[in-house]
């Protein structure tokens, strides 16, 4: 099935609208599930919806959810050159778009941190060795919300590595990631103390 922005947007709005009748919400939910599992363009749709900061938080959350699903399910088959573009878009998004979020919105912060964590687990050691350095550079020039997201990201990485729940990450990579993460925690703590 071919999908379009209009189809996904319409079904998303129907699903989120408390005034939609139950059958319409159910059909929209089923459409969105089918879309999430079968669209080949989750990355494009994810960025599209995540950047709609003039819309509701729920629509932005949906975009971040699509990005997380994309990384979890399709990242390993994604070509390296496209991964670089994706990561660069994510850094631009982190630098610019999060400034428009409501300060108290923990859902968006956690959702964005999930995307960062999933990419970090898969690429930090092998394909993105400057992962935390790149994020910390944004934080040094950013706002309080950037600090919060990095702290959430570091917490998620620590939890995921300590429980070793991701079958896509080898034991050897877990050890390397854990060592890098410890070093980054120390560096980040020093940076926080000096600001």
C-alpha positions as CSV (number, residue, x, y, z in Angstrom):
1,X,0.0,0.0,0.0
2,X,1.2,3.5,-0.8
3,X,1.1,6.1,1.9
4,X,1.0,9.8,1.7
5,X,1.5,12.6,4.3
6,X,-2.2,13.5,3.9
7,X,-3.4,10.0,4.6
8,X,-1.2,9.6,7.6
9,X,-2.0,13.1,8.9
10,X,-5.7,12.5,8.5
11,X,-5.6,9.2,10.3
12,X,-3.4,10.6,13.1
13,X,-5.7,13.5,13.7
14,X,-8.8,11.1,13.7
15,X,-7.0,8.8,16.2
16,X,-6.1,11.7,18.5
17,X,-9.4,13.6,18.3
18,X,-11.4,12.8,21.4
19,X,-14.6,13.7,19.4
20,X,-14.0,11.1,16.8
21,X,-16.4,8.2,17.1
22,X,-15.0,4.9,18.4
23,X,-15.1,3.1,15.0
24,X,-13.3,5.9,13.2
25,X,-10.6,6.0,15.9
26,X,-10.2,2.2,15.7
27,X,-9.8,2.3,11.9
28,X,-7.3,5.1,12.2
29,X,-5.4,3.2,14.8
30,X,-5.2,0.1,12.6
31,X,-4.1,2.3,9.6
32,X,-1.3,3.8,11.7
33,X,-0.2,0.4,12.9
34,X,-0.1,-0.9,9.3
35,X,1.8,2.3,8.3
36,X,4.4,1.9,11.0
37,X,5.1,-1.7,10.2
38,X,5.1,-1.5,6.4
39,X,6.2,2.0,5.3
40,X,9.6,2.1,3.8
41,X,9.8,5.9,4.6
42,X,9.4,6.0,8.3
43,X,12.5,8.1,8.6
44,X,11.1,10.8,6.3
45,X,7.7,10.7,7.9
46,X,9.3,10.8,11.4
47,X,11.3,13.9,10.7
48,X,8.3,15.5,9.0
49,X,5.9,15.0,12.0
50,X,8.6,15.7,14.6
51,X,9.4,19.1,13.1
52,X,5.7,20.3,13.2
53,X,6.2,22.4,16.3
54,X,3.3,24.6,15.4
55,X,1.1,21.5,15.9
56,X,0.2,19.5,19.0
57,X,2.8,17.7,21.1
58,X,1.1,14.4,20.2
59,X,1.9,14.9,16.5
60,X,5.5,15.7,17.4
61,X,5.6,12.7,19.7
62,X,4.3,10.5,16.9
63,X,7.2,11.7,14.6
64,X,9.7,10.9,17.3
65,X,8.1,7.5,17.8
66,X,8.4,6.8,14.1
67,X,12.1,7.7,14.2
68,X,12.6,5.4,17.2
69,X,10.8,2.5,15.4
70,X,12.9,3.2,12.3
71,X,16.2,3.0,14.2
72,X,15.1,-0.1,16.1
73,X,13.8,-2.1,13.1
74,X,15.6,-0.8,10.0
75,X,18.9,0.8,11.1
76,X,21.1,-2.3,10.5
77,X,20.0,-2.4,6.9
78,X,20.3,1.3,6.3
79,X,23.2,2.3,4.1
80,X,26.1,4.1,5.8
81,X,25.8,7.3,3.7
82,X,22.1,7.6,4.6
83,X,22.9,7.0,8.3
84,X,25.3,10.0,8.2
85,X,22.5,12.2,6.7
86,X,20.0,10.9,9.3
87,X,22.4,11.6,12.2
88,X,23.1,15.1,10.8
89,X,19.4,15.9,10.5
90,X,19.0,14.6,14.1
91,X,21.7,17.0,15.3
92,X,20.1,19.9,13.5
93,X,16.8,19.0,15.0
94,X,18.4,18.7,18.4
95,X,20.1,22.1,18.0
96,X,17.1,24.0,16.7
97,X,13.7,22.3,17.1
98,X,13.8,21.4,20.8
99,X,13.9,25.1,21.7
100,X,10.2,25.2,20.6
101,X,9.1,22.5,23.0
102,X,7.2,23.4,26.2
103,X,9.8,23.4,29.0
104,X,7.8,20.9,31.1
105,X,7.1,18.5,28.3
106,X,8.8,15.3,29.5
107,X,7.1,13.1,26.8
108,X,9.0,14.9,23.9
109,X,12.3,15.0,25.9
110,X,12.1,11.2,26.6
111,X,11.1,10.4,23.1
112,X,14.0,12.3,21.6
113,X,16.4,10.8,24.1
114,X,15.1,7.3,23.0
115,X,16.1,8.0,19.4
116,X,19.5,9.2,20.5
117,X,20.0,6.2,22.7
118,X,19.0,3.7,20.0
119,X,21.4,5.3,17.5
120,X,24.2,5.5,20.2
121,X,23.9,1.8,21.0
122,X,24.2,0.9,17.3
123,X,26.7,3.4,16.0
124,X,28.7,5.0,18.7
125,X,31.7,2.7,18.6
126,X,31.7,1.7,15.0
127,X,30.2,4.4,12.8
128,X,29.8,7.5,15.0
129,X,32.8,7.6,17.3
130,X,32.1,11.3,18.0
131,X,28.6,10.6,19.2
132,X,28.8,12.1,22.6
133,X,31.3,14.8,21.6
134,X,28.8,16.0,19.0
135,X,26.0,16.1,21.5
136,X,28.1,17.8,24.2
137,X,29.1,20.5,21.7
138,X,25.4,21.3,21.2
139,X,24.9,21.3,25.0
140,X,27.7,23.8,25.6
141,X,26.1,26.3,23.3
142,X,22.5,25.3,24.0
143,X,19.8,25.8,26.5
144,X,18.7,24.0,29.7
145,X,16.5,21.6,27.7
146,X,19.6,20.4,25.8
147,X,21.2,19.4,29.2
148,X,18.1,17.6,30.2
149,X,17.9,15.6,27.1
150,X,21.6,14.6,27.3
151,X,21.1,13.5,30.9
152,X,18.1,11.4,29.9
153,X,20.1,9.9,27.0
154,X,23.0,9.0,29.3
155,X,20.7,7.5,31.8
156,X,18.9,5.4,29.1
157,X,22.3,4.3,27.7
158,X,23.5,3.3,31.2
159,X,20.3,1.3,31.9
160,X,20.3,-0.4,28.5
161,X,23.9,-1.4,28.7
162,X,23.7,-2.6,32.3
163,X,20.7,-4.9,31.5
164,X,22.0,-5.8,28.1
165,X,18.5,-6.2,26.7
166,X,19.2,-5.4,23.1
167,X,20.0,-8.5,21.0
168,X,21.5,-6.4,18.3
169,X,24.5,-5.4,20.4
170,X,27.2,-7.9,21.0
171,X,28.8,-8.4,24.5
172,X,32.0,-7.0,23.2
173,X,30.3,-3.8,22.0
174,X,28.5,-3.6,25.4
175,X,31.9,-3.5,27.1
176,X,33.3,-0.9,24.8
177,X,30.1,1.2,25.0
178,X,30.2,1.0,28.8
179,X,33.8,2.1,29.0
180,X,33.1,5.0,26.7
181,X,30.0,5.9,28.6
182,X,31.9,6.0,31.9
183,X,34.4,8.4,30.4
184,X,31.7,10.5,28.9
185,X,29.9,10.7,32.3
186,X,33.0,12.1,33.9
187,X,33.6,14.6,31.0
188,X,29.9,15.7,31.1
189,X,30.0,16.1,34.9
190,X,33.1,18.3,34.7
191,X,31.5,20.3,32.0
192,X,28.4,20.8,34.1
193,X,30.4,21.9,37.1
194,X,32.3,24.4,35.1
195,X,29.2,26.2,33.7
